[in-house]
Amino acid sequence: LKGNHGAVVMFNPQTGDLLAMYSNPSYSLKDVQDAAAWIRLEGDKKEKPLLNRALNEYYVPGSTFKTVMMYAAFRNGMQDIRFTTSGGFSPEGCGRTITDDNGACEACGNIGIDVAYQKSSNIYFSFIGTQLGGEKIRDTAKLLGLGAYDSLSGEGQGRREPEIWNASTNAIKNAIAPTESWLKAGKHSTRCELMYEGYGQGYASQMTPFQMALIISAAANLEGRLMKPKIELDRPPEVLNQVLSSQQALTVRGIM
């Protein structure tokens, strides 16, 4: 990350142990022993060294969000859906044809979710998003710790999530509470919204690195469980949610 803005988060998916978390630009505690140094850091609005980008900065997840759609498909018995394409997907009324990064199809012909994920097919996942519908996506998103809202009113969106931590005290939970990642998903989601969200664009653009690492952890867990993250060595593991069955997790890991 030297010279770049960004963050890294790494979990043990079996236990929830937070193994690494780093945000850049950063600062050293030894360099901020007086108020003047803190004021200088706080006043740096370009580099924002006091901002923990891992926990509190939103990014557009792009193709990493296809993992959420794959989970939703497996959870709803839709993992065997196939789609035939020779260059794009264009739902009626949406005004745009979705293509892969090459401007056409990188995975062409009649493809399933395995090839679509391996080739990172925007076409397939925009299609599967429209087939799943907002309510199925919402239900899977909530199991992963995501906020899923049926409107864009702003109520609750971007709140802090102390309850997601496995910690011994509320003080610890509050001190490192991540900002909630969220998307628009529910019974009022439109076909066009779902088309964009299917491959990590549109109203799925409010994701933190911390949340995306949690999402991947669910499939990496041998039982398909999302474990609560923890930083205290002596804390026993706690399950946040059962996201996939152990067999589904095994299949998803094979695809990945």
C-alpha positions in Angstrom: 0.0 0.0 0.0 3.0 2.3 0.1 2.2 5.5 -1.8 -1.5 4.4 -2.2 -4.8 5.0 -0.5 -6.4 1.7 0.6 -6.8 -1.0 3.3 -6.0 -4.6 4.0 -8.1 -6.9 6.2 -7.3 -10.6 6.9 -9.4 -13.0 9.0 -9.0 -16.6 10.2 -12.4 -17.7 8.8 -12.7 -20.7 11.1 -12.4 -18.7 14.3 -13.1 -15.1 13.4 -9.7 -14.0 14.6 -8.7 -10.7 13.0 -5.1 -11.4 11.8 -4.3 -8.1 10.1 -5.9 -4.8 9.5 -4.1 -1.8 8.0 -5.1 1.5 6.5 -3.0 3.8 4.4 -2.1 6.7 4.7 -1.5 6.2 8.4 0.6 7.6 11.2 2.8 6.5 14.0 1.8 7.0 17.7 5.4 8.0 18.5 5.0 11.0 16.2 1.9 12.4 17.9 2.8 13.0 21.5 1.4 16.6 21.6 -1.8 18.4 20.6 -0.2 20.2 17.7 0.7 17.0 15.9 -2.9 15.7 16.3 -4.2 19.0 14.9 -1.9 18.7 12.0 -3.1 15.2 11.2 -6.7 16.1 11.6 -6.3 19.0 9.3 -4.9 16.9 6.4 -8.1 16.6 4.4 -6.3 15.2 1.4 -4.5 12.2 2.9 -6.8 11.7 5.9 -4.3 9.7 8.0 -6.7 9.5 10.9 -9.3 7.7 8.8 -9.4 3.9 9.2 -10.2 3.0 5.6 -10.6 -0.7 6.5 -13.5 -0.1 8.9 -15.0 3.3 7.8 -14.4 4.0 4.1 -16.8 3.1 1.4 -15.6 1.6 -1.9 -17.3 0.3 -5.0 -16.8 -3.5 -4.6 -17.1 -4.3 -8.3 -16.6 -8.0 -9.2 -15.8 -9.0 -5.6 -19.6 -8.5 -4.9 -20.4 -11.4 -7.3 -19.6 -13.6 -4.3 -22.7 -12.3 -2.6 -24.8 -13.1 -5.6 -23.3 -16.6 -5.8 -24.2 -17.2 -2.1 -27.8 -16.0 -2.8 -28.1 -18.3 -5.7 -26.9 -21.3 -3.7 -29.1 -20.5 -0.8 -32.2 -20.3 -3.0 -31.6 -23.4 -5.1 -30.7 -21.3 -8.2 -27.1 -22.2 -8.6 -27.8 -24.4 -11.7 -29.3 -21.5 -13.7 -27.6 -21.1 -17.0 -27.5 -18.1 -19.4 -26.6 -18.0 -23.1 -24.8 -14.9 -24.4 -22.9 -13.9 -27.4 -22.0 -10.4 -26.2 -24.3 -8.8 -23.6 -27.4 -8.6 -21.4 -29.9 -5.8 -21.9 -33.1 -6.0 -19.8 -36.0 -4.1 -21.4 -36.3 -0.6 -20.2 -32.8 -0.3 -18.6 -31.2 1.6 -21.5 -27.9 -0.2 -21.3 -26.3 -3.5 -22.4 -24.1 -5.1 -19.8 -20.9 -6.6 -21.2 -17.8 -8.1 -19.8 -14.6 -6.1 -19.4 -13.6 -6.8 -23.0 -16.7 -5.0 -24.3 -18.4 -8.3 -25.3 -18.3 -11.7 -23.5 -15.3 -13.2 -21.9 -17.4 -16.3 -21.1 -19.6 -16.8 -24.2 -22.2 -19.3 -25.1 -24.3 -21.3 -22.6 -22.6 -20.8 -19.2 -23.3 -21.7 -15.6 -22.4 -20.0 -12.3 -19.0 -21.8 -12.0 -17.6 -20.5 -15.3 -19.3 -17.2 -14.8 -17.5 -16.7 -11.5 -14.2 -17.9 -12.8 -14.3 -15.6 -15.8 -15.9 -12.8 -13.7 -18.8 -12.5 -16.1 -20.6 -9.2 -15.6 -23.2 -10.5 -18.1 -24.1 -13.6 -16.1 -24.2 -11.9 -12.7 -26.3 -9.0 -13.8 -28.7 -11.6 -15.2 -28.7 -13.7 -12.0 -29.3 -10.5 -10.0 -32.6 -9.9 -11.9 -33.6 -13.5 -11.4 -33.0 -13.6 -7.7 -35.0 -10.5 -7.0 -34.5 -8.0 -4.2 -35.9 -10.0 -1.4 -33.7 -13.0 -1.8 -30.6 -10.8 -2.1 -31.7 -8.8 1.0 -32.0 -12.0 3.1 -28.6 -13.2 2.1 -27.0 -9.8 2.6 -28.4 -9.5 6.1 -26.8 -12.9 7.1 -23.4 -11.4 6.0 -23.8 -8.4 8.2 -24.8 -6.0 5.5 -27.5 -3.5 5.8 -30.2 -4.1 3.2 -32.7 -1.3 2.7 -35.8 -1.2 0.6 -35.5 2.5 -0.1 -32.8 5.3 -0.3 -34.3 7.4 2.5 -31.1 7.2 4.4 -32.5 6.0 7.7 -30.0 3.8 9.4 -27.7 3.7 6.4 -24.0 4.0 7.3 -24.6 3.4 11.0 -21.8 1.9 13.2 -22.0 -1.8 14.0 -20.5 -2.6 17.4 -22.7 -5.7 17.7 -20.8 -7.5 14.9 -17.8 -8.0 17.2 -17.1 -10.9 19.5 -15.6 -8.9 22.4 -15.5 -9.0 26.2 -16.8 -5.4 26.7 -19.0 -2.9 25.0 -16.1 -0.4 25.2 -14.0 -2.6 22.8 -17.0 -3.1 20.5 -17.7 0.6 20.3 -14.0 1.6 19.8 -13.6 -0.6 16.7 -17.2 -0.6 15.4 -17.1 -0.7 11.6 -19.4 1.5 9.5 -22.2 -0.6 8.2 -21.9 -1.5 4.5 -25.3 -1.5 2.8 -27.2 -1.9 -0.5 -30.7 -1.3 -1.7 -32.5 -4.6 -1.7 -36.1 -5.6 -1.0 -39.5 -6.0 -2.6 -39.3 -2.6 -4.3 -35.9 -3.2 -6.0 -36.3 -2.7 -9.7 -35.0 -5.0 -12.4 -32.5 -2.3 -13.5 -31.2 -1.8 -10.0 -30.7 -5.5 -9.6 -28.9 -5.7 -13.0 -26.2 -3.3 -11.7 -26.0 -4.7 -8.2 -25.5 -8.2 -9.6 -21.9 -7.3 -10.5 -21.2 -4.9 -7.7 -22.2 -1.6 -9.2 -25.1 0.8 -8.7 -26.7 0.7 -5.2 -24.2 -1.9 -4.0 -21.4 0.6 -4.0 -21.2 1.3 -0.2 -18.8 -1.5 0.9 -15.9 -1.4 3.4 -12.8 -3.6 3.0 -13.7 -5.1 6.4 -17.1 -6.1 5.2 -15.8 -7.6 2.0 -13.3 -9.7 3.9 -16.2 -11.0 6.1 -18.2 -11.9 3.1 -15.3 -14.1 1.7 -14.9 -15.7 5.1 -18.3 -17.3 5.0 -17.3 -19.6 2.1 -13.8 -20.2 3.5 -15.3 -21.5 6.8 -15.6 -25.3 6.5 -19.1 -25.3 7.9 -20.3 -22.3 5.8 -20.6 -20.1 8.9 -19.7 -16.4 9.2 -17.9 -16.1 12.5 -18.0 -12.9 14.6 -14.6 -11.1 14.2 -12.5 -10.9 17.3 -9.2 -9.4 18.4 -8.9 -10.9 22.0 -6.9 -14.1 22.0 -8.7 -15.8 24.8 -12.2 -15.2 23.4 -14.0 -18.5 22.3 -15.3 -18.3 18.7 -18.9 -17.1 18.2 -21.0 -17.6 15.1 -22.7 -14.6 13.6 -24.8 -16.5 11.1 -25.0 -19.8 9.2 -24.7 -18.5 5.6 -24.2 -21.7 3.6 -24.4 -25.4 4.3 -21.1 -27.2 4.6 -21.6 -28.8 1.2 -22.5 -25.5 -0.4 -19.4 -23.9 1.1 -17.3 -26.8 -0.2 -18.8 -26.3 -3.7 -18.3 -22.6 -3.6 -14.7 -22.9 -2.5 -14.1 -25.3 -5.5 -15.5 -22.6 -7.8 -13.3 -20.0 -6.2 
